[in-house]
Protein backbone atom coordinates (compact mmCIF):
# COMPACT_ATOMS: atom_id res chain seq x y z
CA UNK A 1 0.00 0.00 0.00
CA UNK A 2 1.20 3.47 -0.88
CA UNK A 3 1.84 5.63 2.18
CA UNK A 4 -0.10 8.48 0.62
CA UNK A 5 -2.85 8.36 -1.94
CA UNK A 6 -3.09 11.64 -3.77
CA UNK A 7 -5.45 12.40 -6.64
CA UNK A 8 -5.44 15.88 -8.07
CA UNK A 9 -8.64 17.87 -8.34
CA UNK A 10 -10.31 18.36 -11.73
CA UNK A 11 -13.41 20.20 -12.92
CA UNK A 12 -15.53 17.14 -12.19
CA UNK A 13 -13.63 15.15 -9.59
CA UNK A 14 -12.48 16.10 -6.08
CA UNK A 15 -9.05 16.31 -4.56
CA UNK A 16 -8.21 13.12 -2.67
CA UNK A 17 -5.46 13.03 -0.09
CA UNK A 18 -5.16 10.04 2.21
CA UNK A 19 -2.18 9.73 4.54
CA UNK A 20 -1.67 6.44 6.36
CA UNK A 21 1.03 7.76 8.72
CA UNK A 22 -0.71 10.82 10.08
CA UNK A 23 -4.21 9.39 9.66
CA UNK A 24 -5.29 12.64 8.02
CA UNK A 25 -7.64 12.27 5.07
CA UNK A 26 -9.21 14.81 2.79
CA UNK A 27 -11.78 14.76 0.01
CA UNK A 28 -12.59 18.23 -1.27
CA UNK A 29 -14.02 20.05 -4.26
CA UNK A 30 -16.63 18.87 -6.74
CA UNK A 31 -17.55 15.30 -7.32
CA UNK A 32 -19.62 14.94 -10.48
CA UNK A 33 -18.22 11.98 -12.41
CA UNK A 34 -20.70 10.03 -14.45
CA UNK A 35 -19.31 6.78 -13.14
CA UNK A 36 -18.29 7.55 -9.58
CA UNK A 37 -17.62 3.93 -8.64
CA UNK A 38 -14.70 3.71 -11.03
CA UNK A 39 -13.31 7.06 -9.86
CA UNK A 40 -13.52 6.04 -6.19
CA UNK A 41 -12.26 2.50 -6.71
CA UNK A 42 -8.62 3.29 -5.76
CA UNK A 43 -9.91 5.15 -2.69
CA UNK A 44 -11.87 2.12 -1.47
CA UNK A 45 -8.94 -0.16 -2.15
CA UNK A 46 -6.52 2.08 -0.28
CA UNK A 47 -8.90 2.48 2.67
CA UNK A 48 -9.53 -1.26 2.95
CA UNK A 49 -5.78 -1.77 3.31
CA UNK A 50 -5.61 1.09 5.76
CA UNK A 51 -8.25 -0.48 7.98
CA UNK A 52 -5.99 -3.44 8.74
CA UNK A 53 -3.20 -1.14 9.88
CA UNK A 54 -4.62 2.25 10.84
CA UNK A 55 -2.90 5.25 12.45
CA UNK A 56 -3.64 6.07 16.10
CA UNK A 57 -6.02 8.83 15.14
CA UNK A 58 -7.96 9.02 11.90
CA UNK A 59 -9.61 12.23 10.77
CA UNK A 60 -11.49 12.57 7.51
CA UNK A 61 -12.08 16.06 6.15
CA UNK A 62 -14.99 16.20 3.74
CA UNK A 63 -15.20 19.58 2.08
CA UNK A 64 -17.46 19.19 -0.90
CA UNK A 65 -18.93 21.93 -3.01
CA UNK A 66 -21.15 19.70 -5.14
CA UNK A 67 -21.64 15.99 -5.47
CA UNK A 68 -23.92 13.97 -7.72
CA UNK A 69 -25.99 11.00 -6.64
CA UNK A 70 -23.45 8.57 -8.02
CA UNK A 71 -20.79 10.15 -5.77
CA UNK A 72 -23.16 10.26 -2.79
CA UNK A 73 -23.19 6.46 -2.75
CA UNK A 74 -19.41 6.33 -2.82
CA UNK A 75 -19.05 8.86 -0.02
CA UNK A 76 -21.56 6.88 2.02
CA UNK A 77 -19.47 3.74 1.48
CA UNK A 78 -16.34 5.55 2.64
CA UNK A 79 -18.07 6.79 5.77
CA UNK A 80 -19.28 3.24 6.46
CA UNK A 81 -15.68 2.00 6.24
CA UNK A 82 -14.72 4.53 8.89
CA UNK A 83 -17.65 3.40 10.97
CA UNK A 84 -16.16 -0.11 10.98
CA UNK A 85 -12.92 1.35 12.26
CA UNK A 86 -14.78 3.26 14.94
CA UNK A 87 -16.59 0.10 16.06
CA UNK A 88 -13.17 -1.52 16.53
CA UNK A 89 -12.59 1.24 19.12
CA UNK A 90 -10.21 3.23 16.98
CA UNK A 91 -10.12 6.97 17.31
CA UNK A 92 -12.01 8.16 14.22
CA UNK A 93 -13.60 11.47 13.38
CA UNK A 94 -15.39 12.84 10.33
CA UNK A 95 -15.37 16.58 9.76
CA UNK A 96 -17.95 17.84 7.31
CA UNK A 97 -17.23 21.37 6.12
CA UNK A 98 -19.78 23.75 4.71
CA UNK A 99 -19.65 27.45 3.94
CA UNK A 100 -21.79 29.71 6.09
CA UNK A 101 -24.24 30.43 3.30
CA UNK A 102 -24.44 26.90 1.97
CA UNK A 103 -27.61 25.44 3.48
CA UNK A 104 -27.70 22.60 1.03
CA UNK A 105 -24.29 21.14 1.84
CA UNK A 106 -25.02 21.70 5.52
CA UNK A 107 -28.26 19.70 5.35
CA UNK A 108 -26.59 16.97 3.29
CA UNK A 109 -23.97 16.67 6.00
CA UNK A 110 -26.60 16.49 8.71
CA UNK A 111 -28.41 13.78 6.81
CA UNK A 112 -25.25 11.65 6.53
CA UNK A 113 -24.39 12.25 10.18
CA UNK A 114 -27.75 10.79 11.22
CA UNK A 115 -27.19 7.68 9.15
CA UNK A 116 -24.05 6.53 10.92
CA UNK A 117 -22.78 5.86 14.37
CA UNK A 118 -19.47 7.67 14.35
CA UNK A 119 -18.11 11.01 15.65
CA UNK A 120 -19.27 13.35 12.91
CA UNK A 121 -18.84 17.11 13.23
CA UNK A 122 -20.37 19.75 11.02
CA UNK A 123 -17.97 22.63 10.69
CA UNK A 124 -18.64 26.01 9.19
CA UNK A 125 -15.82 27.65 7.27
CA UNK B 1 -43.10 25.14 -21.42
CA UNK B 2 -44.95 21.85 -21.57
CA UNK B 3 -44.09 18.23 -22.16
CA UNK B 4 -45.47 18.46 -25.71
CA UNK B 5 -43.15 21.37 -26.49
CA UNK B 6 -40.21 19.18 -25.63
CA UNK B 7 -41.29 16.50 -28.07
CA UNK B 8 -42.11 18.94 -30.86
CA UNK B 9 -38.68 20.57 -30.46
CA UNK B 10 -37.05 17.15 -30.60
CA UNK B 11 -38.91 16.34 -33.83
CA UNK B 12 -37.89 19.66 -35.40
CA UNK B 13 -34.26 18.95 -34.55
CA UNK B 14 -34.45 15.22 -35.25
CA UNK B 15 -31.81 15.17 -37.97
CA UNK B 16 -29.32 17.40 -36.16
CA UNK B 17 -26.10 15.91 -34.85
CA UNK B 18 -25.86 18.96 -32.67
CA UNK B 19 -28.19 21.83 -31.98
CA UNK B 20 -27.55 24.54 -29.52
CA UNK B 21 -29.84 27.48 -28.92
CA UNK B 22 -28.91 30.03 -26.34
CA UNK B 23 -30.83 33.00 -25.11
CA UNK B 24 -29.58 34.93 -22.15
CA UNK B 25 -26.48 36.46 -20.74
CA UNK B 26 -23.81 36.98 -23.38
CA UNK B 27 -20.21 37.42 -22.38
CA UNK B 28 -16.85 36.43 -23.80
CA UNK B 29 -16.59 33.69 -21.24
CA UNK B 30 -19.77 32.08 -22.48
CA UNK B 31 -18.47 32.33 -26.03
CA UNK B 32 -15.52 30.14 -25.18
CA UNK B 33 -17.73 27.53 -23.49
CA UNK B 34 -20.02 27.30 -26.49
CA UNK B 35 -17.00 26.84 -28.68
CA UNK B 36 -15.77 24.02 -26.42
CA UNK B 37 -19.14 22.38 -26.62
CA UNK B 38 -19.41 22.51 -30.35
CA UNK B 39 -15.77 21.60 -30.93
CA UNK B 40 -16.24 18.48 -28.90
CA UNK B 41 -19.27 17.51 -30.93
CA UNK B 42 -17.55 18.27 -34.21
CA UNK B 43 -14.48 16.24 -33.38
CA UNK B 44 -16.71 13.27 -32.70
CA UNK B 45 -17.56 13.21 -36.33
CA UNK B 46 -14.13 12.74 -37.77
CA UNK B 47 -14.66 13.97 -41.32
CA UNK B 48 -15.87 17.28 -39.96
CA UNK B 49 -12.86 18.02 -37.81
CA UNK B 50 -11.23 20.18 -40.47
CA UNK B 51 -14.21 22.49 -40.34
CA UNK B 52 -13.73 23.06 -36.65
CA UNK B 53 -11.68 26.17 -37.03
CA UNK B 54 -13.96 27.75 -39.62
CA UNK B 55 -17.02 27.11 -37.51
CA UNK B 56 -15.36 28.42 -34.35
CA UNK B 57 -14.25 31.61 -36.07
CA UNK B 58 -17.72 32.31 -37.37
CA UNK B 59 -19.17 31.66 -33.93
CA UNK B 60 -16.76 34.13 -32.38
CA UNK B 61 -17.68 36.82 -34.91
CA UNK B 62 -21.33 36.11 -34.36
CA UNK B 63 -21.03 36.34 -30.60
CA UNK B 64 -19.03 39.51 -30.71
CA UNK B 65 -21.68 41.02 -32.93
CA UNK B 66 -24.38 40.09 -30.46
CA UNK B 67 -22.39 41.41 -27.50
CA UNK B 68 -21.30 44.64 -29.17
CA UNK B 69 -24.61 45.64 -30.71
CA UNK B 70 -26.67 44.29 -27.86
CA UNK B 71 -24.82 46.28 -25.22
CA UNK B 72 -25.30 49.42 -27.23
CA UNK B 73 -29.03 48.86 -27.49
CA UNK B 74 -29.19 48.01 -23.79
CA UNK B 75 -27.78 51.42 -22.96
CA UNK B 76 -30.30 53.13 -25.19
CA UNK B 77 -33.45 51.36 -24.09
CA UNK B 78 -32.68 50.88 -20.42
CA UNK B 79 -36.25 51.31 -19.26
CA UNK B 80 -37.91 49.72 -22.24
CA UNK B 81 -39.50 46.28 -22.50
CA UNK B 82 -37.29 43.24 -22.10
CA UNK B 83 -35.71 42.02 -25.25
CA UNK B 84 -33.72 38.99 -26.09
CA UNK B 85 -30.53 38.06 -27.83
CA UNK B 86 -30.16 34.63 -29.25
CA UNK B 87 -27.51 32.41 -30.74
CA UNK B 88 -28.05 29.16 -32.63
CA UNK B 89 -25.53 26.61 -33.82
CA UNK B 90 -26.74 23.57 -35.73
CA UNK B 91 -24.90 20.73 -37.37
CA UNK B 92 -26.88 18.66 -39.81
CA UNK B 93 -25.08 16.04 -41.85
CA UNK B 94 -21.83 17.67 -42.92
CA UNK B 95 -23.21 21.18 -42.73
CA UNK B 96 -23.19 23.84 -40.06
CA UNK B 97 -25.57 26.74 -39.56
CA UNK B 98 -24.80 29.60 -37.22
CA UNK B 99 -27.44 32.20 -36.50
CA UNK B 100 -27.68 35.25 -34.30
CA UNK B 101 -30.55 37.50 -33.31
CA UNK B 102 -30.22 40.91 -31.73
CA UNK B 103 -32.02 44.22 -31.73
CA UNK B 104 -30.90 47.08 -33.89
CA UNK B 105 -32.32 50.54 -34.44
CA UNK B 106 -34.70 50.83 -37.35
CA UNK B 107 -32.84 53.85 -38.68
CA UNK B 108 -29.73 51.69 -39.13
CA UNK B 109 -31.48 49.02 -41.18
CA UNK B 110 -31.04 50.54 -44.65
CA UNK B 111 -27.30 50.94 -44.14
CA UNK B 112 -26.88 47.43 -42.81
CA UNK B 113 -29.00 45.96 -45.59
CA UNK B 114 -26.85 47.73 -48.15
CA UNK B 115 -23.67 46.34 -46.57
CA UNK B 116 -25.06 42.82 -46.59
CA UNK B 117 -26.31 43.06 -50.16
CA UNK B 118 -22.92 44.32 -51.22
CA UNK B 119 -21.09 41.50 -49.42
CA UNK B 120 -23.34 38.90 -51.00
CA UNK B 121 -22.53 40.22 -54.48
CA UNK B 122 -18.81 39.73 -54.09
CA UNK B 123 -16.79 36.64 -54.87
CA UNK B 124 -13.94 35.29 -52.76
CA UNK B 125 -11.21 37.52 -54.21
CA UNK B 126 -13.38 40.62 -54.10
CA UNK B 127 -14.25 39.95 -50.45
CA UNK B 128 -10.60 39.65 -49.61
CA UNK B 129 -9.86 42.92 -51.39
CA UNK B 130 -12.69 44.68 -49.54
CA UNK B 131 -11.47 43.24 -46.25
CA UNK B 132 -7.94 44.51 -46.85
CA UNK B 133 -9.21 47.88 -47.95
CA UNK B 134 -11.28 48.37 -44.78
CA UNK B 135 -8.44 47.12 -42.61
CA UNK B 136 -6.08 49.72 -44.01
CA UNK B 137 -8.64 52.49 -43.74
CA UNK B 138 -7.95 54.23 -40.49
CA UNK B 139 -11.15 56.06 -39.65
CA UNK B 140 -13.53 53.19 -39.28
CA UNK B 141 -13.75 53.24 -35.51
CA UNK B 142 -17.51 53.71 -35.61
CA UNK B 143 -18.97 50.66 -33.86
CA UNK B 144 -15.61 48.97 -33.92
CA UNK B 145 -15.64 47.74 -37.47
CA UNK B 146 -17.43 48.84 -40.58
CA UNK B 147 -18.85 45.44 -41.33
CA UNK B 148 -15.48 43.79 -40.99
CA UNK B 149 -17.08 41.04 -38.94
CA UNK B 150 -19.69 40.47 -41.61
CA UNK B 151 -17.05 40.27 -44.32
CA UNK B 152 -15.05 37.85 -42.20
CA UNK B 153 -18.10 35.64 -41.75
CA UNK B 154 -18.82 35.65 -45.47
CA UNK B 155 -15.21 34.77 -46.23
CA UNK B 156 -15.06 31.92 -43.74
CA UNK B 157 -18.42 30.55 -44.76
CA UNK B 158 -17.86 30.71 -48.50
CA UNK B 159 -21.64 31.03 -48.88
CA UNK B 160 -24.05 33.93 -49.04
CA UNK B 161 -25.07 35.43 -45.72
CA UNK B 162 -28.76 35.16 -44.98
CA UNK B 163 -30.51 37.85 -43.03
CA UNK B 164 -33.89 39.09 -41.97
CA UNK B 165 -35.39 41.97 -40.01
CA UNK B 166 -38.49 41.68 -37.82
CA UNK B 167 -40.11 44.73 -36.29
CA UNK B 168 -39.92 44.90 -32.50
CA UNK B 169 -41.40 48.36 -32.01
CA UNK B 170 -41.36 51.71 -33.81
CA UNK B 171 -37.69 52.26 -33.02
CA UNK B 172 -36.21 48.78 -33.04
CA UNK B 173 -36.13 45.55 -35.00
CA UNK B 174 -34.66 42.11 -34.52
CA UNK B 175 -31.82 41.47 -36.89
CA UNK B 176 -31.35 37.82 -37.82
CA UNK B 177 -28.13 36.73 -39.46
CA UNK B 178 -27.30 33.21 -40.62
CA UNK B 179 -24.06 31.79 -41.99
CA UNK B 180 -23.75 28.32 -43.34
CA UNK B 181 -20.65 26.22 -43.73
CA UNK B 182 -21.13 23.36 -46.13
CA UNK B 183 -19.17 20.15 -45.74
CA UNK B 184 -16.79 19.12 -48.49
CA UNK B 185 -18.41 17.38 -51.44
CA UNK B 186 -16.59 14.13 -50.69
CA UNK B 187 -18.16 13.85 -47.29
CA UNK B 188 -21.65 14.95 -48.11
CA UNK B 189 -23.67 12.19 -49.69
CA UNK B 190 -26.23 12.95 -52.34
CA UNK B 191 -29.40 14.35 -50.91
CA UNK B 192 -27.77 15.15 -47.61
CA UNK B 193 -27.83 18.86 -48.21
CA UNK B 194 -30.88 20.29 -46.58
CA UNK B 195 -31.44 23.97 -46.73
CA UNK B 196 -32.50 25.55 -43.48
CA UNK B 197 -34.17 28.86 -44.18
CA UNK B 198 -33.58 31.70 -41.75
CA UNK B 199 -37.30 31.75 -40.95
CA UNK B 200 -36.74 28.60 -38.87
CA UNK B 201 -34.36 30.51 -36.62
CA UNK B 202 -36.96 33.25 -36.35
CA UNK B 203 -39.55 30.69 -35.26
CA UNK B 204 -37.19 29.29 -32.66
CA UNK B 205 -36.62 32.77 -31.35
CA UNK B 206 -40.35 33.35 -30.87
CA UNK B 207 -40.65 29.98 -29.13
CA UNK B 208 -37.77 30.37 -26.71
CA UNK B 209 -39.10 33.81 -25.78
CA UNK B 210 -42.62 32.54 -25.13
CA UNK B 211 -41.34 29.50 -23.18
CA UNK B 212 -38.80 31.57 -21.19
CA UNK B 213 -36.15 29.13 -22.35
CA UNK B 214 -32.50 29.98 -21.84
CA UNK B 215 -30.96 27.01 -23.51
CA UNK B 216 -31.81 24.17 -25.85
CA UNK B 217 -29.29 21.45 -26.53
CA UNK B 218 -29.59 18.40 -28.67
CA UNK B 219 -26.62 16.18 -29.18
CA UNK B 220 -24.29 13.91 -27.32
CA UNK B 221 -24.63 13.76 -23.54
CA UNK B 222 -21.33 12.25 -22.56
CA UNK B 223 -19.50 13.91 -19.69
CA UNK B 224 -17.21 15.97 -21.94
CA UNK B 225 -20.26 17.51 -23.60
CA UNK B 226 -22.05 18.11 -20.34
CA UNK B 227 -19.23 19.94 -18.58
CA UNK B 228 -19.01 23.05 -20.77
CA UNK B 229 -22.79 23.32 -20.60
CA UNK B 230 -22.81 23.14 -16.82
CA UNK B 231 -20.12 25.80 -16.67
CA UNK B 232 -22.12 28.06 -18.94
CA UNK B 233 -25.30 27.74 -16.92
CA UNK B 234 -23.39 28.21 -13.69
CA UNK B 235 -21.91 31.48 -14.95
CA UNK B 236 -25.27 32.63 -16.17
CA UNK B 237 -26.89 31.91 -12.82
CA UNK B 238 -24.20 33.53 -10.73
CA UNK B 239 -24.79 36.76 -12.62
CA UNK B 240 -28.49 36.65 -11.90
CA UNK B 241 -29.16 34.84 -8.66
CA UNK B 242 -28.12 35.96 -5.23
CA UNK B 243 -29.44 32.99 -3.42
CA UNK B 244 -26.86 30.24 -3.16
CA UNK B 245 -29.38 27.59 -2.23
CA UNK B 246 -31.41 27.96 -5.42
CA UNK B 247 -28.23 28.00 -7.48
CA UNK B 248 -27.06 24.80 -5.86
CA UNK B 249 -30.42 23.07 -6.23
CA UNK B 250 -30.60 23.99 -9.90
CA UNK B 251 -27.07 22.79 -10.42
CA UNK B 252 -27.69 19.48 -8.70
CA UNK B 253 -30.89 18.86 -10.64
CA UNK B 254 -29.03 19.74 -13.85
CA UNK B 255 -26.22 17.29 -13.22
CA UNK B 256 -28.63 14.47 -12.41
CA UNK B 257 -30.84 15.12 -15.42
CA UNK B 258 -27.98 15.43 -17.88
CA UNK B 259 -26.29 12.31 -16.56
CA UNK B 260 -29.61 10.51 -16.62
CA UNK B 261 -29.87 11.13 -20.35
CA UNK B 262 -26.38 9.84 -20.83
CA UNK B 263 -27.04 6.69 -18.80
CA UNK B 264 -30.45 5.74 -20.05
CA UNK B 265 -30.90 6.91 -23.56
CA UNK B 266 -30.65 4.58 -26.49
CA UNK B 267 -27.25 4.68 -28.12
CA UNK B 268 -27.23 5.78 -31.76
CA UNK B 269 -23.94 5.60 -33.64
CA UNK B 270 -21.89 5.52 -30.46
CA UNK B 271 -23.61 8.61 -29.07
CA UNK B 272 -26.13 8.89 -26.30
CA UNK B 273 -28.55 11.34 -27.73
CA UNK B 274 -31.22 13.44 -26.22
CA UNK B 275 -32.57 16.91 -25.90
CA UNK B 276 -32.28 19.28 -23.00
CA UNK B 277 -34.14 22.53 -22.37
CA UNK B 278 -33.65 24.88 -19.53
CA UNK B 279 -35.95 27.76 -18.77
CA UNK B 280 -36.18 30.50 -16.23
CA UNK B 281 -38.98 32.71 -15.12
CA UNK B 282 -38.27 35.18 -12.35
CA UNK B 283 -36.48 33.10 -9.77
CA UNK B 284 -37.74 29.67 -10.65
CA UNK B 285 -36.08 27.33 -13.08
CA UNK B 286 -37.43 24.66 -15.36
CA UNK B 287 -35.12 21.84 -16.31
CA UNK B 288 -36.33 19.36 -18.84
CA UNK B 289 -34.98 16.47 -20.81
CA UNK B 290 -36.14 14.16 -23.52
CA UNK B 291 -34.59 11.01 -24.90
CA UNK B 292 -35.42 7.78 -26.63
CA UNK B 293 -35.65 4.68 -24.49
CA UNK B 294 -36.48 1.10 -25.38
CA UNK B 295 -40.15 0.23 -25.04
CA UNK B 296 -39.41 -2.64 -22.67
CA UNK B 297 -37.88 -0.16 -20.21
CA UNK B 298 -40.96 2.07 -20.13
CA UNK B 299 -43.08 0.20 -17.52
CA UNK B 300 -40.39 0.05 -14.83
CA UNK B 301 -39.41 3.69 -15.31
CA UNK B 302 -43.05 4.75 -15.22
CA UNK B 303 -43.58 2.77 -12.04
CA UNK B 304 -40.55 4.39 -10.45
CA UNK B 305 -41.75 7.89 -11.35
CA UNK B 306 -45.27 7.21 -10.10
CA UNK B 307 -43.87 5.95 -6.81
CA UNK B 308 -41.79 9.11 -6.40
CA UNK B 309 -44.81 11.29 -7.20
CA UNK B 310 -46.90 9.48 -4.60
CA UNK B 311 -44.47 10.31 -1.78
CA UNK B 312 -44.28 13.52 0.23
CA UNK B 313 -40.97 15.22 1.10
CA UNK B 314 -40.54 13.13 4.20
CA UNK B 315 -41.17 9.90 2.35
CA UNK B 316 -38.72 10.95 -0.37
CA UNK B 317 -36.05 11.72 2.23
CA UNK B 318 -36.54 8.29 3.78
CA UNK B 319 -36.34 6.60 0.40
CA UNK B 320 -33.20 8.58 -0.41
CA UNK B 321 -31.52 7.48 2.80
CA UNK B 322 -32.44 3.82 2.45
CA UNK B 323 -31.29 3.78 -1.20
CA UNK B 324 -28.06 5.49 -0.19
CA UNK B 325 -27.36 2.84 2.42
CA UNK B 326 -27.97 -0.13 0.14
CA UNK B 327 -24.50 0.48 -1.19
CA UNK B 328 -23.83 -0.94 -4.64
CA UNK B 329 -23.52 1.74 -7.25
CA UNK B 330 -25.76 0.36 -9.93
CA UNK B 331 -24.17 2.31 -12.72
CA UNK B 332 -26.15 1.89 -15.95
CA UNK B 333 -28.71 -0.14 -14.11
CA UNK B 334 -30.70 2.84 -12.90
CA UNK B 335 -29.91 3.21 -9.25
CA UNK B 336 -32.81 5.54 -8.90
CA UNK B 337 -30.88 7.65 -6.41
CA UNK B 338 -30.56 10.42 -8.99
CA UNK B 339 -34.30 10.52 -9.65
CA UNK B 340 -35.09 10.43 -5.93
CA UNK B 341 -32.71 13.31 -5.40
CA UNK B 342 -34.36 15.31 -8.19
CA UNK B 343 -37.81 14.55 -6.82
CA UNK B 344 -37.03 15.66 -3.30
CA UNK B 345 -35.35 18.88 -4.38
CA UNK B 346 -37.95 19.87 -6.95
CA UNK B 347 -40.84 22.16 -6.46
CA UNK B 348 -43.93 19.99 -6.90
CA UNK B 349 -44.29 16.71 -8.72
CA UNK B 350 -42.18 15.43 -11.58
CA UNK B 351 -43.94 15.92 -14.91
CA UNK B 352 -43.33 13.21 -17.47
CA UNK B 353 -44.71 11.32 -20.41
CA UNK B 354 -43.84 8.61 -22.91
CA UNK B 355 -44.68 9.00 -26.59
CA UNK B 356 -44.25 5.98 -28.89
CA UNK B 357 -41.55 6.90 -31.41
CA UNK B 358 -41.04 3.79 -33.50
CA UNK B 359 -41.42 0.00 -33.14
CA UNK B 360 -38.71 -0.25 -30.56
CA UNK B 361 -38.48 3.05 -28.77
CA UNK B 362 -40.46 5.71 -26.98
CA UNK B 363 -39.66 9.33 -26.36
CA UNK B 364 -39.39 9.99 -22.64
CA UNK B 365 -39.91 13.60 -21.51
CA UNK B 366 -39.28 14.85 -18.03
CA UNK B 367 -39.83 18.31 -16.58
CA UNK B 368 -38.50 19.36 -13.21
CA UNK B 369 -39.18 22.72 -11.59
CA UNK B 370 -36.82 24.14 -9.01
Interface residues (C-beta under 8 A of the other chain):
Chain A: X11 X12 X32 X33 X34 X35 X36 X37 X66 X68 X69 X70 X72 X73 X74 X76 X77 X80 X101 X102 X103 X104 X105 X111 X115
Chain B: X222 X223 X227 X230 X231 X244 X245 X248 X249 X251 X252 X255 X256 X259 X262 X263 X317 X320 X321 X324 X325 X327 X328 X329 X331 X335 X337 X338 X340 X341
